[in-house]
Amino acid sequence: MTLARASGASMVVAGAIMRQGETLVITTQITEYPSRRIVSSLQPILTPVSEPLGQANELRERIAGALAVVVDRRVASITLPSSRPPTYPAYQQFVLGRQRYSRDEHASIVFFERASALDTTFVLPMVWAAFAYGNGRRVAKRDSVIRLLSRRPPPSGSLEALQLQDFLTKDPEERLQIRLRGAARSPGSTWSNNAGVELHDRIRMREAIKYYEQVDVEHSWARGWSPYWLYFSRAWHAIGDYEREYRSVQRGLAIDPDSPLLRLIEIRALAGLGRTAEVHARMSAFVTLTESGGCASNWQTYEQGALELQAHGDSAAVGMVIRSWLSLCQRELAEPADSLTSRRRRSLGMALYRAGLLDSAQRVLERVSGQLPDDPAGELVVRGRIGRITARRGDRVGAEREMRTVFTSRDRDRDVSAMQFAAIASLLGERVRAFRALESASTVLP
């Protein structure tokens, strides 16, 4: 500590070497100065007495990895307290994965897998690979990662062990309690976000907000991660505090000004505040922004925009969204056919549905059905929308048929199946069946 005081260091690495027979045992601790708080204790490293420097590289990598996760604010709130610091090469791959995760969860997986291969004791890459597979609806892959994690379980009492319990539990109330415990032990981490999600889904919005506010979104793991803002802003909106919703999304836009989701949240908050002129100006900019992504990739953003504005009674802005959406899809579909044609047609069908052109929407969506073999969730959405059309047209037999179709497809994607089933049931006036279906639906993890 004297050296730390003299040099102005904030972290001190100290260790000891003990002999046990023909083996040297090297122990290392990293301590914060001046608080003297131990922030990391490395697992003992063993080396033969005849080869005292035999594990020098291992020791060096462990120390570098431990220091990295302490000082790097992008990952410290994820990894600490951790059962064992990673090696530095594994840490580097993990960071690369996290950087990609915010923009492209699928592309992040290869980096998490590399990190896990470089250091099999580093559990977090497996956890985040499971998140990425789950959010991408690749359920079999996600379950495979969880089984692997179960075969080499982390130390009892560690946050990683708690995460394994979270993955394995089927009881929603137990899951909530697990996440609340995780957030208490690591405030501001992904545990805080997931506790917020669980409370949000129970319509306990004010409690959810407290957990979202623990996250340092400008500097931590959540920087640039849109789902954080989706849930946080929705909680403010649900309790009617549109001013706080607007102020919070301005923080997000300062980080990511080109995010269609954040622009949509801003419009929603302005609509709630009754600032109509600003809503229309932002909507024009929003349409331009989403057009750059194309018809196929932005149909959900367009639809959510239309629904939000409709809820606030701004029919002029709703019309602007739907006209732009239809025009974009029709313009792109006039181009030479390519691999995105089915997805573009799906988007066109959704736009026609929102425009109230049910016959045209059904014709387009019937043509798309069965044409998305690599997107089972997308197939369920198409069948679900066809079911809604038949229900709205009074064709109860046809609507029940589509409900059976999405129900029998639940093994492909239980959550999407439940949502589509509930949407059709509600249009048929079957509220009990709709609520029972929704009880089986879950939410996206970080």
C-alpha positions in Angstrom: 0.0 0.0 0.0 3.0 2.3 0.6 4.0 1.9 -3.1 0.4 2.6 -4.2 0.3 5.8 -2.1 3.7 7.0 -3.5 2.8 6.2 -7.1 -0.8 7.4 -7.0 -2.1 3.9 -8.1 -5.8 3.0 -7.5 -5.3 -0.7 -7.8 -2.7 -2.9 -6.1 -1.7 -6.4 -7.3 -0.2 -8.5 -4.5 0.6 -12.2 -4.2 2.4 -14.9 -2.3 4.2 -18.1 -3.2 4.0 -21.1 -0.9 5.7 -24.5 -1.3 3.7 -27.7 -0.9 6.0 -30.6 -1.4 7.3 -30.4 -5.0 4.7 -27.8 -6.0 4.6 -24.0 -5.8 1.3 -22.4 -5.0 0.9 -18.8 -6.3 -1.9 -16.8 -4.9 -2.9 -13.3 -6.1 -5.2 -10.5 -5.0 -6.2 -7.2 -6.5 -7.0 -4.5 -3.9 -8.5 -1.1 -4.3 -6.6 1.8 -2.8 -7.1 3.6 -0.5 -10.2 1.7 0.6 -8.2 -1.6 0.8 -11.3 -3.4 -0.6 -10.4 -6.7 -2.3 -11.9 -6.5 -5.7 -10.6 -9.8 -7.1 -9.0 -13.0 -5.7 -7.4 -15.2 -8.4 -7.6 -18.9 -8.2 -4.3 -20.3 -7.0 -1.9 -21.3 -9.8 0.2 -24.4 -9.3 3.6 -25.0 -10.9 6.4 -27.6 -10.2 9.3 -26.4 -8.0 11.6 -27.4 -10.8 9.8 -25.0 -13.2 9.0 -21.9 -11.1 8.2 -19.8 -14.2 6.3 -22.6 -16.0 2.9 -20.9 -15.4 4.1 -17.3 -15.8 2.0 -16.7 -18.9 -1.1 -18.1 -17.2 -0.5 -15.8 -14.2 0.1 -12.8 -16.4 -3.1 -13.4 -18.4 -5.2 -14.0 -15.3 -4.0 -10.7 -13.7 -4.6 -8.8 -17.0 -8.0 -10.3 -17.4 -9.0 -9.5 -13.8 -7.8 -5.9 -14.0 -9.6 -5.5 -17.3 -13.0 -6.5 -16.0 -12.5 -4.3 -13.0 -11.6 -1.1 -14.8 -13.6 -1.5 -18.1 -17.0 0.0 -17.2 -18.6 -1.6 -20.3 -18.2 -5.1 -18.8 -17.5 -4.6 -15.1 -21.1 -4.5 -14.1 -21.7 -7.7 -16.0 -18.8 -9.7 -14.7 -18.5 -8.7 -11.1 -18.8 -10.2 -8.6 -17.5 -13.2 -10.6 -16.4 -16.6 -9.5 -13.2 -16.4 -11.4 -11.6 -13.6 -13.6 -11.0 -14.6 -17.2 -7.7 -14.7 -19.0 -7.0 -11.6 -21.0 -7.4 -13.2 -24.5 -10.8 -14.6 -23.4 -11.8 -11.2 -22.0 -10.9 -9.6 -25.4 -13.1 -11.9 -27.3 -15.9 -11.4 -24.8 -15.7 -7.6 -25.2 -15.8 -8.0 -29.0 -18.9 -10.1 -28.7 -20.6 -7.5 -26.4 -19.7 -4.7 -28.8 -21.5 -6.6 -31.6 -24.4 -7.8 -29.4 -26.0 -4.3 -29.3 -26.3 -4.2 -33.1 -26.3 -7.8 -34.2 -26.9 -10.5 -31.6 -26.3 -13.3 -34.1 -22.9 -12.0 -35.1 -21.9 -11.8 -31.5 -22.2 -15.5 -30.9 -18.9 -16.5 -32.6 -16.9 -14.2 -30.3 -18.6 -15.6 -27.2 -17.8 -19.1 -28.4 -14.2 -18.1 -28.9 -14.0 -16.6 -25.4 -15.4 -19.8 -23.9 -12.9 -21.9 -25.9 -10.0 -19.8 -24.8 -10.9 -20.1 -21.1 -13.4 -22.8 -20.2 -13.7 -21.5 -16.6 -15.1 -18.2 -17.9 -18.8 -18.7 -17.8 -20.2 -15.4 -18.9 -19.6 -15.9 -22.7 -21.8 -19.0 -22.5 -24.5 -17.0 -20.7 -24.5 -14.3 -23.4 -24.4 -16.9 -26.2 -27.6 -18.3 -24.6 -29.1 -14.8 -24.5 -28.3 -14.3 -28.2 -29.6 -17.7 -29.3 -32.8 -17.1 -27.3 -33.5 -13.7 -28.6 -32.9 -15.0 -32.1 -35.6 -17.7 -31.5 -33.0 -20.4 -31.9 -34.3 -22.4 -29.0 -32.5 -25.6 -29.7 -29.1 -23.9 -29.8 -30.0 -21.9 -26.6 -30.9 -25.1 -24.8 -27.7 -26.8 -26.0 -25.6 -24.0 -24.5 -27.6 -24.2 -21.2 -27.0 -28.0 -21.1 -23.3 -27.4 -21.6 -23.4 -24.9 -18.7 -25.2 -27.4 -16.5 -22.5 -30.1 -17.2 -19.7 -27.7 -15.9 -21.7 -25.7 -13.3 -20.1 -22.6 -11.8 -19.2 -22.5 -8.1 -22.2 -22.6 -5.7 -23.2 -19.1 -4.6 -21.7 -17.3 -7.5 -23.7 -15.0 -9.8 -23.1 -17.4 -12.6 -24.7 -20.2 -10.6 -27.6 -17.9 -10.0 -27.9 -17.3 -13.7 -28.0 -21.1 -14.4 -30.9 -21.3 -11.9 -32.6 -18.5 -13.9 -32.2 -20.4 -17.1 -33.5 -23.7 -15.7 -36.5 -22.5 -13.7 -40.0 -22.9 -15.2 -41.7 -21.0 -12.3 -42.3 -17.3 -13.2 -42.4 -16.3 -9.5 -39.2 -18.1 -8.8 -37.6 -16.4 -11.8 -38.6 -13.0 -10.4 -37.1 -13.8 -7.0 -33.9 -15.0 -8.7 -33.6 -11.8 -10.7 -34.3 -9.6 -7.7 -31.5 -11.4 -5.8 -29.1 -10.9 -8.7 -29.9 -7.2 -8.9 -29.4 -6.8 -5.2 -25.9 -8.4 -5.5 -24.9 -6.7 -8.7 -26.9 -3.4 -9.1 -26.7 -1.9 -12.5 -25.9 -5.1 -14.2 -28.0 -7.2 -16.6 -29.7 -8.5 -13.4 -31.2 -5.0 -12.8 -32.5 -4.9 -16.4 -34.0 -8.4 -16.2 -35.6 -7.7 -12.8 -37.1 -4.6 -14.4 -38.4 -6.7 -17.3 -40.1 -9.2 -14.9 -41.7 -6.4 -12.9 -42.7 -4.6 -16.2 -44.5 -7.7 -17.4 -46.4 -7.9 -14.1 -47.6 -4.3 -14.7 -45.6 -3.2 -11.6 -44.2 -0.3 -13.5 -43.0 2.0 -10.7 -41.0 -0.9 -9.2 -39.6 -1.7 -12.7 -38.4 1.9 -13.2 -36.3 1.7 -10.0 -34.3 -1.2 -11.4 -33.9 0.3 -14.9 -32.6 3.5 -13.2 -29.8 1.5 -11.6 -28.2 1.0 -15.1 -25.5 3.4 -16.2 -26.6 3.3 -19.8 -24.1 5.8 -21.1 -21.1 3.8 -20.0 -22.0 0.3 -19.1 -23.0 -2.9 -21.0 -26.4 -1.3 -22.0 -24.9 1.4 -24.1 -26.5 1.2 -27.6 -28.7 -1.7 -26.6 -32.2 -0.8 -27.8 -34.4 -3.2 -25.7 -33.3 -1.4 -22.5 -35.0 1.8 -23.8 -38.0 -0.1 -25.1 -38.9 -1.4 -21.6 -37.8 1.6 -19.6 -39.7 4.1 -21.8 -42.8 1.8 -21.9 -42.8 1.9 -18.1 -42.9 5.7 -18.0 -45.5 5.7 -20.7 -47.7 3.2 -18.9 -47.9 5.4 -15.8 -48.6 8.5 -17.9 -45.4 10.3 -17.1 -44.7 11.3 -20.7 -42.3 14.1 -19.8 -40.0 11.6 -18.0 -40.4 9.3 -21.0 -39.3 12.1 -23.3 -36.3 13.1 -21.2 -35.1 9.5 -20.9 -35.3 8.8 -24.7 -33.2 12.0 -25.3 -30.4 10.3 -23.4 -30.7 7.3 -25.7 -30.7 9.5 -28.8 -27.6 11.3 -27.6 -25.9 7.9 -27.9 -27.6 6.5 -31.0 -29.3 9.3 -33.0 -30.1 7.0 -35.9 -32.0 4.3 -34.0 -35.5 3.9 -35.5 -36.8 2.5 -32.2 -35.6 5.5 -30.2 -37.1 7.8 -32.8 -40.4 6.0 -32.5 -40.3 6.2 -28.7 -39.6 10.0 -29.0 -42.7 10.3 -31.2 -44.8 8.3 -28.7 -43.7 10.6 -25.8 -44.5 13.7 -27.8 -47.9 12.3 -28.8 -48.6 11.7 -25.1 -47.6 15.3 -24.3 -49.9 16.6 -27.0 -47.1 18.3 -29.0 -48.8 17.6 -32.3 -46.7 19.8 -34.6 -43.5 18.1 -33.3 -45.0 14.7 -33.8 -45.6 15.4 -37.4 -42.2 16.9 -38.0 -40.5 13.9 -36.2 -42.7 11.5 -38.2 -41.5 12.9 -41.5 -37.9 12.4 -40.3 -38.8 8.9 -39.0 -40.2 7.8 -42.3 -37.0 8.9 -44.1 -34.8 7.1 -41.6 -36.8 3.8 -41.8 -36.9 3.9 -45.6 -33.1 3.5 -45.6 -33.5 0.1 -43.9 -36.0 -1.1 -46.5 -39.5 -2.5 -46.5 -38.6 -6.0 -45.3 -36.6 -5.0 -42.2 -38.8 -2.2 -40.8 -42.4 -3.5 -40.9 -42.6 -3.9 -37.1 -41.3 -0.4 -36.6 -43.9 1.0 -39.0 -46.7 -1.0 -37.4 -45.8 0.1 -33.9 -45.6 3.7 -35.0 -49.1 3.5 -36.5 -50.5 1.8 -33.4 -49.0 4.3 -31.0 -50.2 7.3 -32.9 -53.6 5.7 -33.3 -53.8 5.2 -29.5 -53.2 9.0 -29.1 -55.8 9.9 -31.6 -53.5 11.4 -34.3 -55.2 10.0 -37.4 -53.2 12.3 -39.7 -49.9 10.9 -38.5 -51.2 7.4 -38.7 -52.2 8.0 -42.3 -48.7 9.3 -43.1 -47.0 6.2 -41.6 -49.3 3.8 -43.5 -49.0 5.6 -46.9 -45.2 5.7 -46.6 -45.1 2.1 -45.6 -47.3 0.9 -48.5 -45.4 3.1 -51.0 -42.0 1.8 -49.9 -43.1 -1.9 -50.2 -44.8 -1.4 -53.5 -41.8 0.4 -54.9 -39.4 -2.3 -53.8 -41.6 -5.1 -55.0 -41.5 -3.6 -58.5 -37.8 -4.2 -58.6 -36.3 -7.5 -59.9 -37.0 -10.5 -57.6 -34.5 -11.4 -55.0 -34.2 -13.4 -51.8 -36.1 -10.7 -49.9 -39.2 -10.9 -52.0 -41.2 -13.0 -49.5 -40.2 -10.8 -46.6 -41.1 -7.7 -48.6 -44.5 -9.2 -49.4 -45.0 -10.0 -45.7 -44.4 -6.3 -44.9 -46.8 -5.2 -47.7 -49.4 -7.6 -46.3 -49.0 -6.1 -42.8 -49.3 -2.6 -44.3 -52.5 -3.5 -46.2 -53.9 -5.0 -42.9 -53.2 -1.8 -41.0 -54.8 0.2 -43.9 -58.0 -1.8 -43.4 -57.7 -3.4 -46.9 -58.4 -6.9 -45.6 -59.0 -8.7 -48.8 -55.8 -7.5 -50.4 -53.9 -8.2 -47.2 -55.1 -11.8 -47.1 -54.2 -12.4 -50.7 -50.7 -11.2 -50.2 -50.1 -13.0 -46.9 -51.6 -16.3 -48.2 -48.9 -16.1 -51.0 -46.2 -15.6 -48.4 -47.3 -18.4 -46.1 -44.8 -21.3 -46.3 -42.2 -19.2 -48.0 -40.1 -18.4 -44.9 -38.5 -21.8 -44.1 -35.6 -20.2 -42.1 -38.0 -18.0 -40.0 -40.5 -20.1 -38.1 -41.5 -17.2 -35.9 -42.2 -15.2 -39.1 -44.4 -18.0 -40.4 -46.4 -17.9 -37.2 -46.9 -14.2 -37.5 -48.2 -14.5 -41.0 -50.7 -17.3 -40.1 -51.7 -15.2 -37.0 -52.4 -12.2 -39.1 -54.5 -14.3 -41.6 -56.4 -15.5 -38.6 -57.1 -11.9 -37.5 -58.3 -11.1 -40.9 -60.8 -14.0 -41.0 -61.9 -13.1 -37.5 -62.5 -9.5 -38.4 -64.5 -10.5 -41.5 -66.7 -12.7 -39.3 -65.4 -16.0 -40.6 -65.3 -17.9 -37.2 -64.6 -21.2 -38.8 -61.6 -19.9 -40.7 -60.4 -18.0 -37.6 -60.6 -21.2 -35.5 -58.7 -23.0 -38.1 -55.8 -20.5 -38.0 -55.9 -20.7 -34.2 -55.4 -24.4 -34.4 -52.5 -23.9 -36.9 -50.6 -21.5 -34.6 -51.3 -23.6 -31.5 -50.0 -26.8 -33.1 -46.8 -24.9 -34.1 -46.0 -23.9 -30.5 -43.0 -26.2 -30.3 -41.3 -24.0 -33.0 -41.8 -20.8 -31.0 -44.0 -21.0 -27.9 -44.1 -17.3 -27.2 -45.0 -16.1 -30.7 -47.5 -18.9 -31.0 -49.2 -17.8 -27.8 -49.3 -14.1 -28.9 -50.8 -15.0 -32.3 -53.4 -17.3 -30.7 -54.4 -14.7 -28.1 -54.8 -12.0 -30.8 -57.2 -14.1 -32.8 -59.1 -15.2 -29.8 -59.6 -11.7 -28.6 -61.1 -10.7 -31.9 -63.5 -13.6 -31.6 -64.5 -12.3 -28.1 -62.8 -15.3 -26.4 -61.2 -13.3 -23.6 -60.5 -16.3 -21.3 -58.8 -18.3 -24.1 -56.7 -15.2 -25.0 -55.6 -14.6 -21.4 -54.7 -18.3 -20.9 -52.5 -18.1 -24.0 -50.8 -15.0 -22.9 -49.8 -16.6 -19.6 -47.4 -18.8 -21.5 -45.7 -16.0 -23.3 -42.3 -14.7 -22.1 -40.1 -11.8 -22.9 -36.7 -10.9 -24.5 -33.6 -11.2 -22.3 -30.6 -8.9 -22.5 
